[in-house]
Amino acid sequence: MRNLLEELKKYYGKNAEFRQGQEEAISSVLAGKRTLVVQKTGWGKSLVYFLATKIIRQETNKVTLIISPLLALMNNQIESANKLGMNVRTLNSENTEEWDSIIEEINNNNVDALIISPERLANDDFKEMLTANLTVNVGLFVVDEAHCISDWGHDFRPDYRRIVDIVKLLPPNIPIVATTATANNRVVNDIKAQLGNDIIISRGGLVRESLAIQVIKLASKEERLAWLTSNMDKIPGTGIIYCLTVNDCKLVEKWLKEKDYTCESYYAAVAKEKKEEIIEKFMNNHIKVLVATVAFGMGFDKKDISFVIHFQKPANIVSYYQQIGRAGRAIDRAYAILLCGSEDDEINNYFIDSAFPTEKTMDEVINLVMKNPGLKKTDFERNINMKPTRIEKCLKYLLVNGDIYKDGPKYYKTPRPWEPDLKKSEEITEIRKNELKQMNEFVHTSDCYMKYIANALDDVESKPCECCTNCKKQNIFDISVSLADVGEAQLFIKKDFNVIEPRKKWPISVKISDKNMILSEWLCEPGWVLSNYGDAGWGKHVAECKYKKGAFDEQLVDASVVLLREFVAEGKIEWVTSIPSLRRPELVRNFAIKTASRLGIPYVEAIIKTNNGRCQKELNTGYLQFQNAYDTFEVLSDNVVNGNVLLIDDMVDSRWTFTVCGYKLRDNGCGKVYPFALANTAGRNGDE
């Protein structure tokens, strides 16, 4: 048996020592056993499988296959492997041009480990290639972030279920390593059931002594923005601010930049090149703050992160522990500051209700497939009133579960009888709700915060951390903010208007004049929106006026005119019209008339609503929203003025109402169309 400590020192220096449990876990792997490693963030779980890989390669020349859920995590793992002088490659959606050369490297036995996403296992050609080489070339199989394999876990991913099929094909002498920092007993038992009950469990204490936790209750966003700028200079080093929604990421980033802090925001929709640039800046300490959604998450390893601040409360303890675990990995003291706001539970409940496909939604998908075999993905968006991301989740879950199958781009029902497991679906939703209750209890506990987290994760070694505010019986940072700072944040939010970007394509499968692209002569121009609906500043005022007062008051007219006056002049806008409503016919119309009068340009009634179609916010796909707008709005061609127009509505979300009405106005001889809305309702519940 090799001296593992000597191997460690060979690569990490003569003073290197194993952390408690690392050597035992590596020994288990080298003995050919299946091993589940449940250890705290920053413990060094990747060392277990990378050092084992190094030794297995030397003895057998076989490659390690690693299943990893996130691109950022893959890149991070490759950097860790470089320290051991290993050649680790990845096949993912963003390096397809390199696949042929990587596969050639593997065939020439020049790759030590290959990292793939679980989604790759859905590709039949890849799965066939993998299956053909499993018994010959794979010496170690690794499932990173293994809690994703369990639908009881906080971050279940249906594609992880495909791993079980691969595990069944593995010869019993090929070791398996599954790693996670965030598995309670329920999740551990589920992982055991799927990977084998004979799996060895390496489990250590989860208390992070370097992290000092403080919870600060500040109800409004403006109070939290004020707190950030009052305290940012008091926290040394670089760190992360987590937000629940993309809109809040943008808000916090803009606020901090206005206060001369170097920061960037990171979320799923950020372009690949921009993400790489942001990560490089963050890793090299060229920015003070990374403002992020959960898209920046699992396993990311920067040793000197000195703080993690939550702008809102996460939905569960597991997510919170994982996110604060980014900090304090190689420094003596780091800070985890949780800011709690009044909208937190509303957003989290939305995520809970939409995260896991319910039997009702899957029933809709199954029935549609059974009635119309051979549907493509876009066909579901035309026939089911369900958000495309939710349709995607249903299809993925049903594919993995064997209830439907794909032939090319088309979906069909398998012979397997469809039996909805309503009980399990309800149990999972109930667990999520209870996890949110537990998070609320955490916020109000007077006991040690870290011990509370460890107990929630079934850590038998839980103990007080001695450094959180509850242990020390004193605040680390001020919990109050000055009225002047709050007032400044309120003013900032009121001025924080956004651009309404024009849509440039009709929904998939829709063509006008034989084009899916919207012709330039029919495009809307970029427009403005005064606020984010319901947010501090004008967003709350818009909501109050619409639903309590029944009219938009002079304050909103004043604010809009201030915003629009220069915009109208620059766009050479000559007249104003509005989007009509049959439910509240005077609401937007009266506001538009007053605004036009104050701007000194005429208001013209140019659009009518021909029937009381469904409210756009009730529709969930672009096709249905487009069709609804197209069928319900008509332009009075005799009233259309040739000049450029300001097109006013109270709310903007999908932009399909503006897009369709703008097209019809221009098609009837109008000049350029500039949209304006009082509030943006898109992204209120966020995404990654």
N, C-alpha and C positions, 0 to 999 in steps of 0.2 A: 504493500500500500504506500502510495506517495506521501511525502511529508507536505501537507497542504500549506503550512505556514511558510515553508521555504519557497513554494511556488508563488505565494502572495508577495513575499519580500523581493522576489526576482523582478516583479513588475511594478511594485509600489514603493520600493526602497527598504533598506534594512530595518527601519523603525516601524514598519507596517505591522499592524495587529488585526486579527479578526474581531469583529463585534460579536457580542454574545449570540450564539445560534448559527452564525454564518458557516463555520467549519463543519458543524454537524449536518447542516442542510446540504452542503456540497458533498460530504461523504455519502449521504443518503442517495443523491443523484448518481454518484460514481458507482454505487452498489447496484444500480439498475432499478431503483425503486421509484414509484410515483410519489411526488412530494408536493404538498401544499404549503407555501410560505406565507404566513400572515404576520407581517411585521410593520412597524410604524413607518411613516413617510421619512425618507432620508436615511433609513437603516442600511441600505445597500443591497436591495433584492436582486438588482441586475448583476451584481458581482457574483452571486451564486451561480447563475447560469452561464455567465461569460467565462469565469475561471474553470467551471466544469467543461465548457466547450473547448477551451484551450487544451485541457488534459485529454479529452476524448479525441480531439483531432490528432494529437501526438500519438495516441495509441491505436486509433482505428482509421484515421483519415476521413471520418464521416462528418457530415455537415449538421449544424443545429438549425431547426426551423422554429421561428418565433412568431406567434400571432400577437399583434399589437394593434390597439384600436385607433390611434391618432397619428397623423403625419408628424406633428411637432414632437410627439413622444418617440417615433421611429428615429428621427434625426438626432434626438438627444441620446438615444441608445447607441447609435453608431459612433457618436463622439466618445461615449464611455468605453466602447470596445476598442477604440483607437489607442487608449492608454495601455491596453494589453497587446498592442501590436497586431490586432486582428483585422482581417478584411471582411467587413460586414456589409451586405448590400440589401436593398429593399426594392420590392416591386409594388408600386402604388399608382394611383390614378394620375399623379402629376409627373411621372417620369417614364411614360409609355415609350418614348423614343429611345430609351436606354434598355428596354426589356431584352431585346435580342442579344445584345452584348453581355448583359448580366447572366442570361441563361447559358451563353457560351462559356463564360467564366465558371459557372457552376459545373457544367459538363466537363470542363478541364480541371476540376477539383481545385480551383483557385479561390474559392469562397469559404470562409469559416462558418458564417451564419447568414441565413436569409430571413429578413423580416417582411411579413406580409400582413395586410389587414384582413379581418375575418370576411369582409365582403368579397375578397378574391376567391374564396371557397365556393362562391355562388357560380363562378364561371366553370362550365363543364369541361372545357379544354384544359384549363389550369388544374382542375381537380383530377382529371384523368392522368395528366403528366405527374402530378404529385403522388397519386396512388401507385403509379408504375414504379416510382423511385423510392417509396417509403421504406420498403424492407432492405433495399440495397444501400442507399446513400444517407439516410437520416440516422444520426447517432443520438440526438436529444430533441425532444419536442417541448416547446415552452408556450404556456398560455399566460401572457402578461395581463395585468388588471383583470384577474379571473372572476371578480364579482360580476362582470358583464355577462357571464355565462348563466347567471341565475335570474329568473324573472321575479324573484323576491328581492333582488338587490336594487339599489337606488339608481343604477345606470344600466339596466338590462338592454342588451342589443341582440335582436333576433338572430343576426348572422353568427353570433357566438355559438348558437345551438348547432351550427354545421360542424363545429369542432368535434362534437361527440361522435359524428360519423367517421371522422378521420381517426379518432382515438380507437374506435372499434377495429380499424384496419391495422393498427400498429402491432407488431409482434410484442409479446409480453416482456421481452428483454430490453426494449427501448425505454429508457427512463423518460418520465414526464415531470416537468416543473410547472406549477401554477402559482402565480404570485399576486398578492393584493395587500393593501394596507387597510382596507375598509370592508371587512366581512364580519358580521355578527354570527352568532351560532346558527341562525336560520339559514343564512347564505352559505356558511361552511358546510352544513349538512346537505344542501342542494348541490354544491360543487362535488362533494363526495359521491353523491348518488349518480352523478353524471360521469365522473372521471374514475370511479372505482372506490368501493368502501375500504379497500386495503391501502389507500393512500396514507402516507406518513404526513402528519401535520407538525410543521415547525412554527410555533406561535410564541411571540414575545410580548412584552409590555408595550403599550401604545402611548404612554405619557411622554410628551415632548418637553423636557425640562428647560429648553432654551426659549420657549414661547411664553410670553407674558400676555394674557388675554384680558381685554376690557370690553364691556358692553355699555354702549351709550345710547339712551333712548332720546331720539330727536324726531319728532313726528313728521315735519315737513321737509321737502327737498331743499328749500332755501336755507333752513337751519343746518342741514348736513353739508351743503356747499360752503356755508360760512365756517363750519367747524373745520373743514379740510384746510382752508387757507389760513385759519388761525393757528393750526397745529402742524402743518406740513414741515415748517422749518425746525420744529422741535424733534423730528424723527430723522436720525442720521441714515445715510445710505440710500439705496434704491428699493422700490417695492411695487406692489400690485394693489389696485383698487378694483374689486369685483362688483359688477352691476348685474341686475337681473335681466335688463333689457338693452337692446342695441341703442335705443333712443337715449337712455340714461348714460351709456358709455360716451356717446357723442356730446351730451350735455356736460358731463364732468370734464371730459378732455378740453372742451372749448373754454370752460370756466377756469381751469387751471392754467391753460395757455394765456388767457387774458391776464392772469396774475403772474405771468412770467415764469411759470414752472415748465421744465422740459418734460413733455409727456406725449404718448401716442395711444390710440385705442385699437384694440384687437378683438375681432369677432369673426364669425364664420364667413360673412360676405366680403371681407377684405381680400383683395386680389393676392394671389400667391406671391408675386414679386414683392408686394408691399409688406406682406407678412414676414418674409425673409429679412427685409430691411429693418423692420421693427424689432424682430428677435435679435438681430446682430447689434442694434443700438442698445437693447436692454442688457444683453449678455456682457457688453463692454462698458456698461455704466455710463452711457452717453445720454440717457434720459433718467429723470428722477422717478417717474411713475409710468407704469403700464396699466391703462384702464381697460378692463377685459370682461367679457362674458365667460361662461363655462367653456367656450371654444378653446380657451387657453387653460389647459388643465392637467389631466392625469400624467404623472410621472415626470413632469418637466423638472430638470435638475440644474438650478443655478445656486451655487453654494452660499452666496453672500446676500440673499434677499433679506432685508432687515425689517420689513413690515408687510402685512397683508391687511388691507382695510376692506370691509364689506359696506358698500353704500346702501344695501338692503339685506334683509335676513334671508339666507338660503332656506330651501324647503325641508331640509333634514340635517341631522347631526353628521351623517356620513359625508355628505357633500361639503359641509363646513370644515370638518376635520381634514379632508383631502385638500381643500383649498388653502387653509392656513398652513398646511404641511409644506407648501412651497417655501416658507420662510425658515430662517434659523438653522440651516443644515450644517453650516461650518463656522458659525459665529456664536459667541456665548449668549447673546441676548437679541431677540427679535420680538416684534409686537404684532399681535392679532387684535384688531379693533373692529368690533361689530357695531355699526350704526343701524338702529332700527327705525323704520318709518311706518306711517299709517297705511301705505299702499302695499306693503310687503305680502300680506296674506292673500290679497286679491290676485296678485300676479302669481304667487305660488300655487293657489288653488286652480288657476287656469292651466298651469303646467301639469299639475296632477291629473286634471280631467282630460287633458289632451295627450299625455305621454304614452300611455299603454292602450293599444287598440281594444275597445270594448267588444263584447260579443255582438252587440247591436250593430256597430259599424262594420264588423267583419261579416255579419249576416247580409248586409246590403251588398257588399262586394261579391260574396259567394253567389247570391241570388242573381246578380247581374251577369256573372260569368256563366252560370248555368243556363240562363235564358238566351245569352248571346255569346256562345263559344267563339274564341278567336279575337277577343277584344284587345286593342292596344292600350297602353297606359293613358294616352290622351282621351280615349273613349270613356274612361271612367270619369274624367273631369266634366265631360259633357252630360253625363247621365246620373251622377251622384252629387248631391250638394254637400260636399265634404272637402276640407282644405287639402290641397295636393300633397302636403307633407303627411297628412293623416292617411290619405289613400295609399301613399308609398309605404307607410308603416303597416297597414293592413295587408297589402300585397306581400310584403316581405315576410311577415309573420305567417301568413297562410302558405307561402312557398316553403319556408323552412319546416313548417308543421306537416307538409305533405298533403294539404287540402286542395291546392291548385298546382299547376306546373306551367312552364313556359316553353313554347316552341318558337325560337327566334324572338320577335318582339311581342308575340301573341300569347294570351293567357287562356288556359283551359282548366276545367274541373277534373280532378283525379277520380278514380272509382271509389276512393275512400269516402264513406258516409260522413257528411258534415254534422258534427255533434257539438254545438256550442257549450263550452264549459263556463256557464254563467256563474257558478259558485266561485271558481278560481278568480275570474275577472273581478267580481265584487270583493273578494278577499284582498286582492292586490291593491285596489283603490282604497279600501279601508285601512290597509297598512300604511299607504302614503299619507292618508289623513291623520293617522295616529303619529306618524313621524313628524308631521308639521306641528301637532300638539306638543310633542316632545321638544321640538325646537323652541316653541314658545315657553315651555317650562324652563329650558336652559337659560333663556334670556332673563328670567325672573328668579333664578336660583340664587341663594345666598351661600351655597357651598362652593368648593373649588370647581372652577369651570373645566379644567383639564380632567379632573377626576370624573366629573359628570359625563364628559365625552367618552372616556375610557370605559365607564360602566355601561353606557349605551351601546358600546361595541363589544360587550361581553368580555372585557379584559380582566382576567383574574388577578392581575398584578396592579390594578389601579391604585393610585395613591395621590395625595395632594401635591400640586406642583410647586407650592410655596412662593410663586411669583405673580399670580394673577391678582386682580384687584380684590377679589373676595378673600384670598389667602392673606394678602398684605393688609386688608382692611383700610385701604386708601386708594385713591384714584392715581393712575399713572399719568393720564392726560386730563385736562379740564373737560368737564361735562356740559358746561354752559357756553353760550355764544353771545356776542354783543348784539344789541338791537341794531346798531349801525351796520354791522357786517351782514345781518339778516336782511336789512333793508336794501343793501347793495345787491345781494343775491336775488332778491325779489325783482329789482329793477332789471338785472341781467336776464332773468327768465322771461320777463315781459318783452324784452327786446330780442329774445332768441327765436326769431322767425326762421323758417326753412324754405328752401327752394322746392317747388313742385316740378320734378323732372318729367318731361313729356314721354309718354309711351311711344315707342317707335315701331312696334309690331302689333298686328292683331293677334288674338289668341291662336294657338296652334290649331291648324286645320281650317281656320277662317281666312278667306281670301276676298278682297274687294278689288275689282278691276284686275283679277287674276294675280294679285300680289298679296303675300302675307305681310310684307313690309308696308308701313303706312307711308304713302307717297308724300314727298316734302310739301306739296301744296295743300295737304290736309292735316299736317302736324300742328299740334298746339305748340306754343312757345313755352319756355320755362316760366313758371309762375311763382307766387308767394303764398305762404300760409302763416297766419299771425301767431299760432300757438300750437302746442301739443295738448289735445283734449284732456281735461281733468287735471293737468299739471298745475303747479304753483304758477302764479302770474295770470295771464289772460286765459289759460286753459280752463281754470276753475270758473272764471267769470262767464265764459261762453256756455259752459254746462249749466250754470245757475240761471242765466238769461233764457236759455232754450227751454228748460224743463220746469223752472219755477215761475219765472216772470212771463214767459210766453212771447217775449220780444227782445231783440238785441238793442241795448240802450246806447245813449250818446257817448258813453265812455269807449265802447267798442268802435263806434263810428270815428271818434277822435283818433284812437290808436291806429285804426286802419288807414285813415287819411294821411297821418304822419308817415306811415310806412309806404303808402302808394303814390304820394305826390310826385316824387322824383322818378319813380318807376313808370308812371303814366307819361311823364314828359319824355323820358328816354325811349319808351316804346312807341311814341307818337300815337297814343291811344285816344280815339275820338268819341267813343261812346261806351255805354255800360249795359249789359243785360244780365239776367240771373237764371239759375236752374230752378224751374218751378216745382211745387209740391202740391198734391191734392189733399194731403193730410193737414198741412199747415200752410195754406196758400199765401198768407201775408208775411210770414216770418222772414224769409230771405228777401222777398220782393221789397218790403218796406226798408230793410237795411240797405239794399242795393240802391234804392231811389235816394235815400239820404246821403249815402256815400258819393253817388254821382253828382248830386247837387253841391256838396262841399268841394268836390274836385273840379267843378265848373264845366262838366261835360254832360250831355243828355243821357237819360235812361230810356231804353226802348224795350218793349215786350217783344222778344223775338223767338222764344222757345215755349212750346206748350207741352203739357204732359197728357197724352191721349188716354191713358188708363192707369188705374191705381195698381201698378205692378208691385212686386215684392220690394221691400226696402233693401238697398244694396248690401247693408251690413249683415243681412240674414243669409246672403249668398257667399259661398266659400271658394268657388273656382273662378278663374279669369273668364272662362268661356261663359258661364252662367251670368256673371256680372255684366259682361259685354252684351250678351243677348238681351238681358233684362233692360239695359239702358237703350239699346237699339230699338227694341219693340215699344218702349213707352214714351220716348221723347221725339217730337217733331219740330221742325223749324218753320216759322211763318215767313216764307220767302219774300213776300211783299214788304215786310218790316225790316229786312236785313239791310244794314248800312255798309257801304263799300269799305269804310275805314277800319282800322284796327280796333278791337273790342276787348274790354275787361269783362271776363265771364266769372260771375260771383256765385259761390255756394257756401253753405255754412260749414260742412264737413268734407274732408277728402280722406279717402282710404285707399281703395284699389286704383283710383284715377280713371276708371273706365267711364264714369259719367262725364267727366271733363273731356276724355278722349273722343267719345262718341258725339257729344254735343258740339265739340270743337270741329270735328270732321263735317258734321251736317251744316254748321254755320258757314264753313269755308266752301263747302260744295254748293252753297246757295249764294255765293258771291261776296262773302265777308272778307275783310282783310285778315291780318294776323290775329290769333286768339290767345289772350294772356289770362290764364286761370288765377283766381284768388279765392282762398277759403279762410274762414275764421279759425278752424282747428283741424289738426291732423289726428285721425284716429288710428292710423296704421302703426303697427309695432308697439301698441300699448302694452300687450302682454309679452312682447319680446320674442326673440329667437336667439340662436347661438351666433 
